[in-house]
């Protein structure tokens, strides 16, 4: 039932940075929609990765605002938007991570479905450089020139700003121009999708996760997006039967009718190894 809910409808992809190149084929194939991108659509007003425009909202709220903006601009009642966040991995400390969120908003059916994909396959980084040799070393480890770079005078100063550099001649000229004018250079990876193939791959995987969620129908109302909203701990220890921190059950919730269902033993086991028990192995 899920694909037919969207079949034949126009789907607006709220992007400025060519994300439609990976999002459209996946959604058109899975949902039978007709994807398009709004003309002269500027998502940078909600924040830029280079920092000259601060993103004031969470990634999910930013994606939600993109969808609403696209709907207002086009009159389309079905929109999708993605938003990324970069920094340290939440559990693998000191490992950079790309956390991608993608949100489908269906105004016609009062429906919102969100998917997330977390990847360590990212070139995210930045550093101050004082020589061309330092800059070349950073560029090499950042997968330049396939992946774009940004040159600015300081990390939090945008008096000089050159984005999307994917040519060594331009990179050197920008470095020399910036250091002569300001005495300092800060280089960072350009995380915009159209100049960052690794990020584009993560967006594609987030989109596939979105289609997986859409295919999950609510047992109560048959609307799409019936998925896990909470992993609940308490799987009993095989030795002492006390609850452990491992997942006992998953809570599913419908985003449309709020129907909930608990499904036990989602990892396929009914007891946990005592080595993970705080009582047997404190």
N, C-alpha and C positions, 0 to 999 in steps of 0.2 A: 504493500500500500504506500510506503514511504516515497518511492520514486514518482508514483503517479500524482502525488500531492504537488509536485513541482513540474511535471511533464508539460513541455510546450511553453513554459513561462519564460519571460525575460529575466535574466539575473544580472544585476549591476555589480561589477567588481570595483570596489572603492579603492583605487590605487593611483599613484602618480609615478611609480617606479617600476612599471612593466611586469608586475607580479602576475598579470593575466596570462603570461606565457606558460606558466606552470599550473595556475589555478583553473583556468578555463577548460583545458582538455580533460582534466580529471572530473570536474563537476558536470561538464556537458555529457560525458560518457556515463557517469553514474546516475545523474538525475534527469537527463533528457531536457536540459534547459538551454537557452540561447544567451550566451554571455556577451556582455559589452562593457566598455569602460567609458565613464562620463568625459565629455570634452573639457579641456582646460581645468581639470580637477586638481586642487591643491591641498594635499594632506599635510604639507609642511607647517601649516598654521597651527597644527596640534602638537608640534614638537619635531625637532630634528636630532639625528644621532650625533651630529657634529657639535650640538650644544648651543648654537647661537639663538635658537628658539627652544626654550625649556618645555619638555613634556610635563604637564601639570597633573595628568590623570594616570591611573594604572593602565597597563597594556590592554586589558579587557575593556575598560571604559573608553579608552582611545579608539579601539576597534569599533565599539558600539557607536561612538560619535561619527566615525567615518561612514558607517552604514546609513545613519540618519542624514548626514550631509548629502550622500549620494542619492538617497530617496527624494530629498527635497529638491535637488538639482535636476533630477530626471523624471520624477513622477512615477518611478518604478517601485513596486511594493515588495520586491525581493532583492536583497543585497548581501554581499559578503565582503569582509575586510579582514586583514591580518595585521598583527603588530608584534614586533620582536622586542626582546629585552636581553641585554648582554652583561655578563659579569662572571663572578665565581660560581661554579657548580654548587647547588644547595647541599650536596653530601660529599662530593669529591673536592675537598678544599684545595685551593690554589690551581684548580683546573678551570680554564675559561669555558663558558657555556653559552649557547644560543637557545633561549626559551621562546618558542613561537606560539602565539595564540591566533586562532582563526575563528571568526564568528559569523554565523549565518543568521540573518534577520528576515523574518517573513511577517510583514505587517498584515497581510491578508488573513493569516491564520493565527495571529498573535503568538508567534513562536520564535524562540531564540535558541540556537544550538551552538555550543562552544567546544572547540577541541584544542588540545595542547600537545606540543612536541618539544622535548628537551634533547638537545644535541651537544656533544663535546667536539663535533667536527666543525670548528670555527677558527678563523684566523684573527679574531678580535684581539686588539692590543693597541698600544700607543706609547711613545717615549720621546723625551727631549733628545735632540741630536745636535752636535756642534761641527760635524764634518760630513763631507760627501761619502766617505767610507762608512761611517756609522749609518747613514741613511740607506746606503746600498745594502748593508747587512740586514737592516730592518725590513727593507723591501723584499729581499730574498726569502726571509722566513715568513713573510706575510703573503706569499704566493703572487707577488707582483710580476708581470703586469696583468695577468688574468683577473686578479682582484685589484680594485681601485684603492688609491691612497688619498689622504687629505693632508695638506700642509697648512699650518697656521703658526702664528708667532709664539703663542703659549697655549697650554691646555685649556685654560679658562678665559682666554682673551682672543677675540675674533677680529682684531684690527686688520690682520691679514688672513685670508681664508681662500683656499683653492681646493675644490672638491673633485672627485671623480678622475683623478690622474691615473692614466693607464699607459703612459708613454715615458720612456726613460729620459728623453730630451726635455720634455715638459717638466718632469720631476726635478731634474737638475736645475733648470732655469728657475723654477718656483723656489727651490731651496736657496739659491743664490740671491734672488730678489728679496726673499723674506729676511734672510740673515743680514743683508746689507741695510735694509730699512729698519729692522727692529732689534738686531743683535742676538736673536734667539730663534730657534725653530722647534716646533713640536709636530711630529708626524704620527698619524693614526690610521687605522684601517677604515675604509669607507664601507659602512655596513648597509648602505642602500642596496636593495635586492638586485637592481639592474647592473651593478658593478661588483657584485659579490656572489659568484657561483655557489659557494658553500652555503650561503644563506638561502639562495634560491632553492637548493636541494632540501633544506630544512622546511621551507614553506610548502614544497610539494608533499613532503611526508606529513606535515600537519594537515594538509588538505585531504590526504587519503584517510587520516584518522577521523576527520570530519565526516567523510562519507561512511565510514564504519559506524559512527554514532547515529547518523541519519537512518541507517538501515535497521537500527534497534527500535522496534515498535513497542509502545506502551500496551500492556495486557488489558488495561482498563478502557482506554479511548482510541487505541491504535495509531496515535500520533507518533511521529519519529522523534528520536533523541532520548529514548529511555536508557539511561546509563548510570554508572556508578557515580555517586556524589560523596561517598565516605567509605573508607576502609576502616573497619572496626576490629581492634585487637582483642586478644583473649584466647587464642588457640591453646588448648590445654597441653601441658607437658606430658610426654609419654611415660615418664617415670613417677612423678608426684601428683599429676593431674591439676596442678595449680595453673592459673592463666599466665600466658606469656605475652610478650609484646607483638608476637606474630599475628597476622590477620586471621581472625576467626570467621568473619562474614563481611559481605559488601552490602551497602545500602544503595538501592536503585531508586531513582525518583523521576517522574515524568515532569518535564518543564512546562507542559500544557495544563494538565489537570491535577498535578501534585500527588498523584497516586504513588505510593511507596511499596517496595518489596525488599525483603532481606533474603539474600542467598548465601547459605553457609558453605564453608570450605572452598573458597574460590581458587585456592592454589592446588587443589586436588589431594590434600592430606588432612586427616582429622586430628592428628596429634603432632606436637613439635619435638624435635630432638632436644634432650635435656641440656645440651651444651648452650642452648639459647634461652634457658630458663634461669630467671634471677634467683630462684630458690635453690635449685640444684647446682647452679654454677654462678654464685654471686660475684 
